[in-house]
Amino acid sequence: MDPDPGPLPPLYGRWMDEALGGPVPDEPRADCARCPQCEPAASPRFHPQTKCCTYVPRLPNFLVGALLLDEDPAFAPGRASVRARIAAGVAATPLGLDRPRGYELLYADAERAFGRSRALRCPHFVDEDGGRCGIWRHREATCASWFCRHARGVVSVRFWSALHRLLAVAEGALARHCVERLDPGSAALEHLFPALLHRSKDLAGRLDPDDLDGRATDERRLRHWGSWFGREEELYRECAAIVSPLRWKEIVRLGGPELAIALRLAREAYHELLDERAPSRLRLGRLRVLALDDTTARLETYSPYDLVELPRPLFDALPALAARPVDEAAPALGLDEATVRRLVDFAVLEEG
């Protein structure tokens, strides 16, 4: 069972209530405790010892610190796995825990491995109780916003994509704010901010022995950590102390124009998610028929993970529904507005 209710981690949930002006709706069809993609009939089917956790998250410094400060026994495995990543030193900097470059190359070149490959499994995956997340309460933007199935199909996808962008921009701004406040020294900053200064050879180019062996030398760690070298966990805890009291309006100020734009787009997607009116005119969506018999049509529409099944009579009626205005075609076919809206949500039909 997930340790916390709601679709977002508690810290992000509080911020988004302020940012969006209301609570973020849950996604009950994507039950991480009882993964629907691990069911025998799922297509594609995930491995039960990976679920969708074939991805190493980029954890910003303040979330690392929040996890280290969280004494809940449920997250003891997560604290241990995070501490192991900090101790190894690869991709661990004052900005947070990044993905190791060797892992990134493997992930980018793997075919049909998502949800299936144990070699790509997240180091914070706890292989017990059916598989659970060791850092769930402190997960980052990607893990907080990705779902295999959605309550409102493509409408939900647009919302969660916009929310992911908003949270990711906020994470970057807050991580940099913490580093500026805690100041590891100029030499370390030159390695941490290559886009602002110059491209550090530590962060680009070919894999070196540290990347291949999964452990950084003290010399390399010193270049990134500066005056905080040897006190890495302390810095992360200080970052959590800086960020956790912040209100959303303060984060907007720190995020600048990039965050303001992401916030506007997320609010628009949120209002669309709450709007359940059916469009006035429709056209057939870009769907793929996977199976068709006398009773049922099985379709792939907005997502390969969330296939759509329609009664055959409803499937046969789709061209007629798209041929005339909805307020004329739907009553003639015996369809109510909720049914039409659901067909649009799941991209069987599209507005237009």
C-alpha positions, 0 to 999 in steps of 0.5 A: 500500500502506498504510504500517502494518499493523493496523486502527488507527494505531500510537498508538491500537493501543497504547492499545487493546491496554491498554484492551481487554485484547487486539488489535483484529481486522483488517477484511480485507474493507475493503482501502483500497489496493484499494477494493472500493467502486471495483469496477465491480460495487459498489453504490453505487460510489465514485469512484476519485479519492475512495474514501471520503475525501470527509470532512475529519477533525478532527485533535486537536493531538497528532496534528497534532504527531505528523505534523509530527515524523514524517520518513518520506518516505511522509508528506511529502504529508500534512505539506505538506497539514497545514502548508497548513491551519495556514498558512491559519488557518481552523479551526486552533486550539491544540486542533487542525485542525477542519473549516472551517465552509463545508465542514461546511455543504456536507457536510451538504447534499450528497446522495449525495455520499459517496465520489463528490464530488471537491469534498468530497475530504479535503485529505490524500488523495494522488491517486497509486498508486491513491489513498492517505491522506497522514496514515494513520499519524496518522489520527483516530478517525473515519478509524480506525474507519470501514470499508465492509465488515466481517468480522462484519457488524453485530457488527463495526459495533457494535464499531467504533461503540463504539471510535469513541466511545471514541477520540473522547472520548479525543481531546477530553480529551487535546487539552484537557489539552495546551492547559491544559498549554501555556496560550495565555492567558486571552483565547485560552481564552475563544475555545477553550472556548465551552461552558465560558465563553460562545459565541464569535462566531468559532465560531458564527453565519453564515459570514464572509469568512474562512470563505468565502475559506478564510484567517483574518486575523492578528487572528482567529488571534491571538484563538485562539492567544494567546501561541502566535501565530506558533508554531503548529507548535511548539505542535502538536509540544509536544502530541505530546511530551505525549501520546505517552508516556502509558499508557492508565491515565493517559488514563482519569484525564484523561478522567473519567466520560465516558471511563470510560463509553465504555470500558465500552461498548467492552469489552462490544462487544469481547467480543461481537466475540470471541464466535462462538457462535450464538444459540439462537433466531432471527427474520428480520432486516430485509432488503431483497431486491434481486434474486432468481433460481433460484440466488441471492438478493441482499440489503441487510441491515446496510449499503448498502455490503456486500450479501449474496448467498445461495444460493437454497435457503438463502434459501428455508430462512430462515423454517424456520430462524427457526420453531424453536430453532436446535439443532433447525432447523439440523441438519434443514436441513443447516446448521452453527453457523458458517453460522448465526452468519454469517447472524446476523452479517450481519443476515439473521437476528436473535437473538430 
